[in-house]
């Protein structure tokens, strides 16, 4: 079974559990995720779906990128 990411968790929690997620998200257009201060503040309440909506990044594109890296996104 692949690695599973729970989309109801905050970006901060996900990045602590799976450190390589930050690089995947940065490649998708979430540039500020690599800023430790931003991750510790906004990342504590921001989820991937909320961030995708704010940045106008389709969830399908995010799911595809994570699937290529061996992740399964659980809604």
C-alpha positions in Angstrom: 0.0 0.0 0.0 1.2 3.5 -0.8 1.5 6.4 1.5 -1.8 8.0 2.4 -2.4 11.7 3.1 -5.5 12.7 5.0 -6.7 16.0 3.3 -8.6 17.0 6.5 -5.2 17.5 8.2 -3.4 20.8 8.2 -0.5 21.3 5.8 1.7 21.6 8.9 0.7 18.2 10.2 1.1 16.6 6.7 4.6 18.1 6.2 5.7 16.8 9.7 4.5 13.3 8.8 5.8 13.3 5.2 8.7 15.8 4.8 8.9 15.3 1.0 5.3 16.7 0.6 6.7 20.3 0.9 8.8 19.8 -2.3 5.8 18.3 -4.1 3.6 21.3 -3.1 6.2 23.8 -4.0 6.4 22.3 -7.5 2.6 22.7 -7.8 2.8 26.4 -7.0 2.7 26.7 -3.3 6.0 28.6 -3.1 5.5 29.8 0.5 5.4 26.3 1.9 9.2 26.2 2.0 9.2 29.2 4.3 9.4 27.7 7.9 7.6 30.7 9.4 4.7 30.5 6.9 4.5 26.7 7.5 4.3 27.2 11.3 1.7 29.9 11.1 -0.6 29.6 8.2 0.2 25.9 7.7 -1.3 25.1 11.1 -4.8 25.9 9.9 -4.5 25.6 6.1 -5.5 22.4 4.4 -4.4 21.3 0.9 -7.9 21.8 -0.5 -8.2 25.3 1.1 -4.8 26.2 -0.3 -5.7 24.9 -3.8 -8.9 27.0 -3.8 -6.9 30.1 -2.8 -4.3 29.5 -5.5 -6.8 28.4 -8.1 -4.9 25.1 -8.5 -7.3 22.2 -9.5 -7.5 19.3 -7.0 -7.1 16.9 -10.0 -3.7 18.4 -10.8 -2.7 18.0 -7.1 -3.9 14.4 -6.9 -2.0 13.5 -10.1 1.2 15.1 -8.7 0.9 13.2 -5.4 0.0 9.9 -7.2 3.2 10.2 -9.3 5.2 10.4 -6.0 3.4 7.3 -4.6 0.8 9.1 -2.4 -2.9 8.4 -2.1 -5.0 11.4 -1.0 -7.9 10.6 1.3 -10.7 13.1 1.4 
